[in-house]
Amino acid sequence: MYSPLNSHQGSSSSPAMEQLNEVVDQELDIEENPDEMTEDELEIIEEHDNEGGGVGEQKGDGENEEPAMPFEKKQRKKKSTVWDDMKIVKLDNGIEKVQCNHCKKLFAKSTTGATSQHKHHLNACLQKKMAMGEQNRMKQQVLSFTEGPSDGITSITNFSYDHAKVRELASHMVLAHEYVFSMMDHVVFNKFMKAVSPFYKKITRQTVKEDCISTYQLEKRKLKSILKSASRVSITTDLWKSGQKIQYMVVTGHFVDSDWALQKRVLNFCNVPSPHTGVIIADALSKCFIDWGIENKISSITVDNASYNDACVRRFREDFSLRKRLSITGKIFHVRCCAHILNLLVQDGLNQLGDVIDTVRKGIKYLNNSEGRLNQFAKIAKQLQLPSRKLILDCPTR
């Protein structure tokens, strides 16, 4: 058989050239008689292709395409590490997408096989970091001091920095202490955290904002599961204006848990637009009840003595009565706020002393308008050995 290299076989050639000639001869034989290929010949051809291909062949764009049967070449295995956490899925419309195994987010499948976009996502995927657990944590040995029966014991333990846990606690800190989100961008705060742990990674205001919403949703799901076991829930609600003259309504739920302990939870805090009629208040409360899944568990509603509250509770009483959801035939369904009733009694009594009360109020306003007057008033109180407190005006509605 003629080969492009057979003309040199008579001359002295290196062992490498002789091996190459053998490979070329085998390829030509296979092209003429493809059905006579053996497993050993296939293995030789595959090894040769991996090293650079046959003589006179050009690598093209179709080198990764699957060959025809019956000698189907095994599909090249994906080498990128992103495929450990991602997979290719086929949508209903036939389009193939790349899906993250952790957060189930979909990405466009690259025609060139590029995976940079997927790597960037995996580096920022919070669900992946949480799933990795101990495998994704940086560890170092630190000293911890444990109190013992005597003076104390010093032991060496493993310190694990968990950024996901830090983000969770940061959201709890912001929510519990009512910090502004921009606190996370403060330079001194980040220096302080770096001093606490060199592994600390900065948390932006947008990140902590999203984490606060995630924390709220998580705690809401926990409370919903607790409310499922409660047979009855009592509701208290009130409205007031903020410093910006915006009307808000708070809804609080009171119930007995599975351990027979009285629990109290704020279920909603929302803006209620004007006008404040019984229909609008009832609609806002109804949405809250449905959201928490307690629309059939209300045993009583406690409100103040405003007329719109009477209309609101009346609507609920009629609705619950039709659905036969009233406890004790509704005798304790409408509860009037005791503190509000007492305040009305006090205000009615103070009206009999209107002149005296007005004089006291004017005197307090006069003293508060000048720092010098307040200092002089404090000196006189000290000379008379009287206890001194800050002068404030009363609030008629509280």
Buried (B, 14 or more C-beta within 10 A) or exposed (E): EEBEBEEEEEEEEEEEBEEBBEBBBBBBBBEEEEEEBEEEBEEBBEEBBEEEEBBEEEEEEEEEEEEEEEEEBEEEEEEEEBBEBBEEEEEEEEEEBBBBBBEEEEBEEEEEEEBEEBBEBBEEBBBBBBBBEEEEBEEEEEEEEEEEEEEEEEEEEEBEBBBBEBBBEBBBBBBEEEBEBEBBBEEEBBEEBEEEEEBBEEBEBEBBBBBBEBBEEEEEEEBEEEBEEBEBBBBBBBBEEEEEEEBEBBBBBBBBEEEEEEBEBEBBEEEBEEEBEBEBBBBBBBEBBEEBEBBEBBBBBBBBEBEBBEBBBEBBBEBBEEEEBBBEEBEEBBBEBEEBEEBEEEEEEEEEEEEEEEEEEEEBEEBBEEEEEBEEBEEEEEEEEEEEEEBEEEEEEE
